Amino acid sequence: MRYLALAADYDGTLASHGRLLAETRAALVRLRESGRKLILVTGRELDELRSICSDLDLFELVVAENGAVVYRPSDNQVQLLAAAPPDELIDAIRRRGVDRLSLGRVILATWEPHETAVLEAIRDAGLEYHLIFNKGAVMVLPAGVTKATGLAAALAKLGLSCHNVVGVGDAENDHAFLTMCECSVAVSNAIDALKQHADLVTAADHGAGVVELIEHLLADDLAGLEPRLVRHHVLLGTADDGSEVRIPPYGGNLLVAGSSGSGKSTLATAFVERLADAGYQVCIIDPEGDYKVMENFVALGAAESAPTVEELAELLKKSDINVAVNLVGVRKPDRPTLFLSLFARVQEMRVHKGRPHWLVVDESHHVLGASREPASRVAPEHFDSMMFITVEPASLAGAVLDACDTVIAVGDDPAETLRQFSERRQLPAPEVA
């Protein structure tokens, strides 16, 4: 399952006139029952939200006050992500005749056209605050506090990545958190600027639009939307005509094959670095210890110490940690069996957390070779979002070749590489210029 959480705005999105309709609530319940998490992301003050929404227990977490507060309904735990506004700022705003001023735990809120007076008060107080607009409302928050920062804090609590989240909203203040989500959705009543940047605009408005989105999620995990999500596709290189060649970050399997010294590792490293830079979690299985000096990666295992499944699982708990698993300290005959144990734990994590997003198997023939018995126990459908790197396609187990949908041939004889692959898959070999 790719999308493990739905992050939704409240007013104008889930709610109509401040209330959650029965049909919307029923759809949210169905989504929860599918194993997905619900996160509410709202500009409302928490106490006000509690008074108007009796269904907060549906949500795993609530991000309130436009990203300044995280609330867990199950035990009423409240976490402030910024300091309360100082009295001098409140007094300075009121002295300028702003009488409609609401005070939250962190947020200050008023209405247009008071934004000019508020900005003057911030300037005169010498404070680092910013304004966020929401269909006529003016929210005053410490610099850097947005719905995106609040959602990031909530996802960290849940051990989830933003790449496994669908976000839905309707107004100006939803831009930040929708941009960080893997799939961004605007309900049909959303402002035009939000709809222009969203990956999907629902046909229905308000809660009915969210119900429409949930039905899509439950039907196929939004697989039909993949052609629209090109903003996440990872650059591989450029074709002869200058056009970019990009790889979708989910669902496919790459085979990189070519002779030793042909540049396989260079190409793989560049692709992996781009995945990591984009925030996708990567785990590399490295039989020969080639990736121990990669930036932004934690090395697990060494020549004198074999890695363990438990150590890998512990490192991967944090979505911002990438791991290179060094198998040099493992006897060559034992590597295929250890790999299957590591692979099983990765698959288990993917079910519950949706990551690591990519698994890279360097020198794949060491652990998934055609002649290695453990490899025969893995079916092609078990491979997903993986990169296999080897010298010759013929050296790999048939299940690996059957799972690959993109082949990158590197070196002096790409035609032979593609011929081997095509022969195994019973496909006509492509011509190589």
C-alpha positions as CSV (number, residue, x, y, z in Angstrom):
1,M,0.0,0.0,0.0
2,R,1.5,3.3,-1.1
3,Y,-0.8,5.8,0.8
4,L,-0.9,5.1,4.5
5,A,-2.4,8.3,5.7
6,L,-4.9,11.0,4.7
7,A,-4.1,14.6,5.9
8,A,-7.2,16.8,5.6
9,D,-8.1,20.4,6.2
10,Y,-11.2,21.0,8.2
11,D,-13.2,24.1,7.3
12,G,-14.2,24.2,3.6
13,T,-12.8,20.7,3.1
14,L,-14.1,18.0,5.5
15,A,-16.6,20.4,7.0
16,S,-19.5,22.5,5.7
17,H,-20.4,25.4,7.9
18,G,-18.1,24.0,10.6
19,R,-19.9,20.6,10.8
20,L,-18.9,17.1,9.6
21,L,-21.7,15.5,7.6
22,A,-22.7,11.9,8.3
23,E,-21.6,10.8,4.8
24,T,-18.2,12.3,5.3
25,R,-17.8,10.7,8.7
26,A,-18.8,7.3,7.4
27,A,-16.2,7.5,4.6
28,L,-13.5,8.5,7.2
29,V,-14.4,5.4,9.2
30,R,-14.1,3.2,6.1
31,L,-10.6,4.6,5.4
32,R,-9.5,4.0,9.0
33,E,-10.8,0.4,8.8
34,S,-8.5,-0.1,5.7
35,G,-5.5,0.4,8.0
36,R,-4.8,4.0,7.0
37,K,-4.2,6.9,9.4
38,L,-6.3,10.1,9.5
39,I,-4.6,13.4,10.3
40,L,-6.6,16.6,10.7
41,V,-4.7,19.7,9.7
42,T,-6.5,22.9,10.5
43,G,-6.0,26.6,11.3
44,R,-8.6,26.4,14.0
45,E,-7.6,26.9,17.7
46,L,-7.8,23.6,19.5
47,D,-10.4,24.5,22.1
48,E,-12.6,26.0,19.5
49,L,-12.2,22.8,17.4
50,R,-13.1,20.6,20.3
51,S,-16.3,22.6,20.8
52,I,-17.6,22.2,17.2
53,C,-16.3,18.8,16.2
54,S,-17.4,15.8,18.2
55,D,-15.6,13.4,15.8
56,L,-11.9,14.2,16.7
57,D,-11.5,10.6,18.0
58,L,-11.5,9.6,14.3
59,F,-8.1,11.2,13.8
60,E,-4.9,9.7,14.9
61,L,-3.5,13.2,15.4
62,V,-4.8,16.8,15.0
63,V,-2.5,19.5,13.7
64,A,-4.2,22.7,15.0
65,E,-3.5,26.5,14.9
66,N,-2.1,26.2,11.4
67,G,0.8,24.0,12.4
68,A,1.6,25.3,15.9
69,V,-0.1,22.6,17.9
70,V,-0.2,18.8,17.7
71,Y,-3.0,17.1,19.6
72,R,-3.6,13.4,20.1
73,P,-7.3,12.7,20.8
74,S,-6.8,9.2,22.2
75,D,-5.2,10.6,25.4
76,N,-5.7,14.3,25.1
77,Q,-1.9,14.9,24.8
78,V,-1.1,18.4,23.5
79,Q,2.3,19.4,22.1
80,L,3.2,23.1,21.4
81,L,5.5,23.4,18.4
82,A,6.2,27.1,19.1
83,A,6.1,29.6,22.0
84,A,3.0,31.5,23.0
85,P,2.8,35.1,21.6
86,P,4.4,37.7,23.8
87,D,2.2,40.2,25.6
88,E,3.9,43.1,23.8
89,L,2.8,41.9,20.4
90,I,-0.8,41.4,21.6
91,D,-0.9,44.9,23.1
92,A,0.7,46.4,20.0
93,I,-2.0,44.9,17.8
94,R,-4.8,46.0,20.0
95,R,-3.5,49.6,20.3
96,R,-3.9,49.8,16.5
97,G,-7.7,49.3,16.8
98,V,-7.8,45.5,15.9
99,D,-10.8,44.6,18.1
100,R,-11.5,41.2,16.5
101,L,-8.5,39.4,17.8
102,S,-8.6,35.7,18.8
103,L,-5.8,34.2,21.0
104,G,-4.9,30.5,20.8
105,R,-2.0,28.7,22.5
106,V,0.4,30.0,19.9
107,I,-1.7,31.6,17.1
108,L,-3.2,35.1,16.9
109,A,-6.0,35.5,14.5
110,T,-8.0,38.4,13.1
111,W,-9.7,39.3,9.8
112,E,-9.1,41.4,6.8
113,P,-8.5,44.3,6.4
114,H,-6.5,44.3,9.7
115,E,-3.4,42.7,8.1
116,T,-1.7,46.1,7.6
117,A,-2.1,47.0,11.3
118,V,-0.8,43.6,12.4
119,L,2.3,43.9,10.2
120,E,3.0,47.4,11.7
121,A,2.6,45.9,15.2
122,I,5.1,43.1,14.4
123,R,7.6,45.5,12.9
124,D,7.4,47.9,15.9
125,A,7.7,45.0,18.4
126,G,10.8,43.8,16.6
127,L,9.5,40.2,16.4
128,E,9.9,37.5,13.8
129,Y,6.3,36.7,13.0
130,H,4.5,36.1,9.7
131,L,1.0,36.3,8.4
132,I,-1.0,33.5,6.7
133,F,-4.3,34.1,4.9
134,N,-7.3,31.8,4.8
135,K,-10.3,33.1,2.9
136,G,-10.5,36.4,4.7
137,A,-8.9,35.2,8.0
138,V,-5.5,36.6,9.0
139,M,-3.4,34.3,11.1
140,V,-0.3,35.5,13.0
141,L,2.3,32.9,13.8
142,P,6.1,32.7,14.6
143,A,8.3,32.6,11.5
144,G,8.5,29.2,9.9
145,V,5.3,27.8,11.5
146,T,3.0,26.5,8.8
147,K,0.7,23.5,8.3
148,A,3.6,21.8,6.6
149,T,5.8,22.0,9.7
150,G,3.0,20.9,11.9
151,L,2.2,17.9,9.6
152,A,5.9,17.0,9.5
153,A,5.9,16.8,13.4
154,A,2.8,14.7,13.3
155,L,4.3,12.3,10.8
156,A,7.4,12.0,12.8
157,K,5.3,10.9,15.8
158,L,3.6,8.2,13.6
159,G,6.9,7.1,12.0
160,L,5.5,7.9,8.5
161,S,7.0,9.7,5.5
162,C,5.3,12.5,3.6
163,H,5.8,10.3,0.5
164,N,3.1,8.0,1.9
165,V,0.5,10.7,2.5
166,V,-2.4,12.2,0.5
167,G,-3.3,15.7,1.4
168,V,-6.6,17.5,0.7
169,G,-7.5,21.1,1.2
170,D,-9.3,24.2,-0.1
171,A,-7.6,27.5,0.9
172,E,-4.4,29.6,0.8
173,N,-3.0,28.2,4.0
174,D,-3.2,24.6,2.6
175,H,-0.5,25.2,-0.1
176,A,2.4,24.4,2.2
177,F,1.2,21.0,3.5
178,L,-0.3,19.9,0.2
179,T,3.0,20.5,-1.6
180,M,4.9,18.3,0.9
181,C,2.4,15.4,0.4
182,E,3.1,12.7,-2.3
183,C,-0.4,13.4,-3.7
184,S,-2.1,16.7,-3.3
185,V,-5.9,17.1,-3.8
186,A,-8.1,20.2,-3.9
187,V,-11.9,19.9,-3.4
188,S,-13.9,21.6,-6.1
189,N,-14.8,24.6,-3.9
190,A,-11.1,25.3,-3.4
191,I,-9.5,28.6,-4.5
192,D,-8.3,28.6,-8.1
193,A,-4.6,29.0,-7.1
194,L,-4.8,25.7,-5.1
195,K,-6.6,23.9,-7.8
196,Q,-4.0,24.9,-10.3
197,H,-1.2,23.3,-8.3
198,A,-3.1,20.2,-7.1
199,D,-2.5,16.7,-8.5
200,L,-6.2,16.1,-8.4
201,V,-9.3,18.3,-8.2
202,T,-12.4,16.5,-7.0
203,A,-15.7,16.8,-8.9
204,A,-17.6,17.3,-5.7
205,D,-17.2,20.1,-3.1
206,H,-16.5,20.1,0.7
207,G,-17.0,16.7,2.4
208,A,-18.5,15.1,-0.6
209,G,-15.2,15.8,-2.4
210,V,-13.3,14.0,0.4
211,V,-15.7,11.1,0.1
212,E,-14.9,10.9,-3.6
213,L,-11.2,10.9,-2.8
214,I,-11.6,8.2,-0.2
215,E,-13.4,6.0,-2.7
216,H,-10.5,6.3,-5.1
217,L,-8.1,5.4,-2.3
218,L,-10.0,2.4,-1.3
219,A,-10.5,1.2,-4.9
220,D,-6.9,1.2,-6.1
221,D,-4.7,3.2,-3.7
222,L,-4.8,6.0,-6.3
223,A,-2.8,3.9,-8.9
224,G,-4.8,5.6,-11.7
225,L,-3.3,9.0,-10.7
226,E,0.4,7.9,-11.2
227,P,0.6,9.5,-14.7
228,R,-0.2,12.9,-13.1
229,L,2.4,12.7,-10.3
230,V,5.3,13.5,-12.6
231,R,6.6,16.2,-10.1
232,H,8.0,13.3,-8.1
233,H,9.6,11.4,-11.0
234,V,13.4,11.1,-10.5
235,L,15.8,12.3,-13.2
236,L,17.9,9.5,-14.6
237,G,19.5,11.5,-17.4
238,T,18.9,13.0,-20.9
239,A,18.2,11.4,-24.2
240,D,20.0,12.2,-27.4
241,D,17.4,14.8,-28.3
242,G,17.9,16.6,-24.9
243,S,14.6,15.3,-23.4
244,E,14.8,14.2,-19.8
245,V,14.5,10.5,-18.9
246,R,12.7,10.2,-15.5
247,I,11.8,7.2,-13.4
248,P,8.6,7.0,-11.3
249,P,9.5,6.7,-7.6
250,Y,7.1,4.0,-6.8
251,G,6.2,0.5,-8.1
252,G,8.8,-0.2,-10.8
253,N,11.9,-2.3,-10.7
254,L,15.2,-1.4,-12.4
255,L,17.9,-3.7,-13.7
256,V,21.3,-2.1,-14.2
257,A,23.7,-4.5,-16.0
258,G,27.1,-4.2,-17.6
259,S,30.7,-5.3,-17.3
260,S,33.0,-4.4,-14.4
261,G,34.3,-0.9,-14.5
262,S,31.6,0.2,-17.0
263,G,29.9,2.8,-14.7
264,K,27.1,0.8,-13.1
265,S,28.0,2.0,-9.6
266,T,28.3,5.6,-10.8
267,L,24.9,5.6,-12.4
268,A,23.3,3.8,-9.4
269,T,24.9,6.1,-6.9
270,A,23.6,9.2,-8.8
271,F,20.1,7.8,-8.9
272,V,20.2,6.8,-5.2
273,E,21.4,10.3,-4.2
274,R,18.5,11.9,-6.1
275,L,16.1,9.6,-4.4
276,A,17.6,10.5,-1.0
277,D,17.6,14.2,-1.8
278,A,13.9,14.0,-2.6
279,G,13.3,12.5,0.8
280,Y,12.7,8.9,-0.3
281,Q,14.2,6.4,2.2
282,V,16.7,4.1,0.6
283,C,18.2,0.8,1.8
284,I,21.2,-0.6,-0.1
285,I,22.3,-4.2,0.2
286,D,26.0,-4.1,-0.5
287,P,27.8,-7.4,-0.7
288,E,31.2,-5.9,-1.4
289,G,31.2,-2.8,0.8
290,D,31.3,-0.2,-2.0
291,Y,28.8,2.3,-0.5
292,K,30.3,2.8,2.9
293,V,31.4,6.4,2.2
294,M,28.1,7.7,0.7
295,E,26.8,10.9,2.2
296,N,23.5,10.9,4.1
297,F,23.8,7.1,4.6
298,V,24.4,5.1,7.8
299,A,26.7,2.2,7.2
300,L,25.6,-1.1,8.9
301,G,28.0,-4.0,9.0
302,A,31.8,-4.1,8.4
303,A,34.5,-6.6,7.5
304,E,34.8,-7.6,11.2
305,S,31.1,-7.5,12.1
306,A,28.1,-8.9,10.2
307,P,24.9,-6.8,10.1
308,T,21.7,-8.1,11.8
309,V,18.1,-7.8,10.9
310,E,17.3,-6.2,14.3
311,E,20.0,-3.5,13.7
312,L,18.5,-2.7,10.3
313,A,15.0,-2.5,11.6
314,E,16.1,-0.1,14.3
315,L,17.9,2.2,11.9
316,L,14.9,2.3,9.5
317,K,12.5,3.4,12.2
318,K,13.3,7.0,11.3
319,S,12.1,8.0,7.9
320,D,15.0,10.4,7.3
321,I,17.7,7.8,7.7
322,N,19.1,5.9,4.7
323,V,21.1,2.7,5.3
324,A,23.8,0.9,3.4
325,V,24.1,-2.7,4.6
326,N,27.6,-4.1,4.2
327,L,27.8,-7.9,3.8
328,V,31.6,-8.1,3.6
329,G,31.6,-9.6,7.2
330,V,29.2,-12.4,6.1
331,R,30.6,-15.6,4.6
332,K,29.7,-15.8,0.9
333,P,27.6,-19.0,1.2
334,D,25.6,-17.4,4.0
335,R,24.8,-14.1,2.2
336,P,21.7,-15.3,0.2
337,T,20.0,-16.6,3.4
338,L,20.8,-13.4,5.3
339,F,19.6,-11.3,2.4
340,L,16.2,-13.1,2.5
341,S,15.9,-12.4,6.2
342,L,16.7,-8.7,5.6
343,F,14.4,-8.6,2.7
344,A,11.5,-10.1,4.8
345,R,12.0,-7.4,7.4
346,V,12.0,-4.7,4.8
347,Q,8.8,-6.0,3.3
348,E,7.2,-6.1,6.7
349,M,8.2,-2.4,7.3
350,R,6.8,-1.5,3.9
351,V,3.4,-3.0,4.9
352,H,3.2,-1.0,8.1
353,K,5.2,2.2,7.3
354,G,5.4,2.3,3.5
355,R,9.2,2.4,3.5
356,P,12.0,2.1,2.8
357,H,10.8,3.4,-0.5
358,W,13.6,1.8,-2.5
359,L,15.7,-1.2,-1.9
360,V,19.0,-1.4,-4.0
361,V,20.7,-4.7,-4.3
362,D,24.3,-4.2,-5.6
363,E,26.1,-7.3,-7.1
364,S,22.7,-8.9,-7.0
365,H,24.1,-12.2,-8.3
366,H,25.7,-12.7,-4.9
367,V,22.3,-13.0,-3.2
368,L,19.8,-13.5,-6.0
369,G,21.8,-15.5,-8.4
370,A,20.3,-18.0,-10.9
371,S,22.1,-20.9,-9.2
372,R,21.3,-19.9,-5.6
373,E,18.6,-21.9,-4.0
374,P,17.1,-19.3,-1.6
375,A,16.4,-17.0,-4.6
376,S,14.0,-19.6,-6.0
377,R,11.7,-19.0,-3.0
378,V,11.0,-15.4,-3.9
379,A,8.2,-14.8,-6.4
380,P,8.4,-11.8,-8.9
381,E,5.4,-10.0,-7.3
382,H,7.3,-9.7,-4.0
383,F,9.8,-7.3,-5.7
384,D,8.7,-3.7,-5.8
385,S,10.6,-0.4,-6.1
386,M,13.9,-2.1,-6.3
387,M,17.1,-1.7,-8.2
388,F,19.2,-4.8,-9.1
389,I,22.8,-4.2,-10.2
390,T,24.8,-7.0,-11.8
391,V,27.2,-7.9,-14.6
392,E,25.1,-10.1,-16.8
393,P,21.3,-10.5,-16.6
394,A,21.7,-14.3,-17.2
395,S,23.4,-14.5,-13.8
396,L,20.2,-13.5,-11.9
397,A,17.3,-15.7,-10.8
398,G,14.4,-15.8,-13.2
399,A,12.1,-14.1,-10.6
400,V,14.3,-11.0,-10.6
401,L,14.3,-10.7,-14.3
402,D,10.6,-11.3,-14.5
403,A,10.0,-8.4,-12.0
404,C,12.1,-5.8,-13.9
405,D,10.2,-3.4,-16.1
406,T,13.2,-1.1,-16.9
407,V,16.6,-2.2,-18.0
408,I,19.7,0.0,-18.2
409,A,22.5,-1.5,-20.1
410,V,26.0,0.0,-19.3
411,G,29.3,-0.7,-21.0
412,D,30.8,-1.7,-24.3
413,D,28.2,-4.3,-25.3
414,P,24.7,-3.1,-24.4
415,A,23.2,-5.2,-27.2
416,E,24.3,-8.4,-25.5
417,T,23.0,-7.2,-22.1
418,L,19.6,-6.5,-23.6
419,R,19.6,-9.8,-25.6
420,Q,20.2,-11.8,-22.5
421,F,17.3,-10.1,-20.7
422,S,15.0,-10.3,-23.7
423,E,15.7,-14.0,-24.2
424,R,14.8,-14.8,-20.6
425,R,11.6,-12.7,-20.8
426,Q,10.8,-14.1,-24.3
427,L,10.7,-10.6,-25.8
428,P,12.2,-9.4,-29.0
429,A,15.6,-7.8,-28.3
430,P,15.6,-4.1,-29.1
431,E,18.0,-2.7,-31.7
432,V,20.9,-0.8,-30.3
433,A,22.4,2.0,-32.4
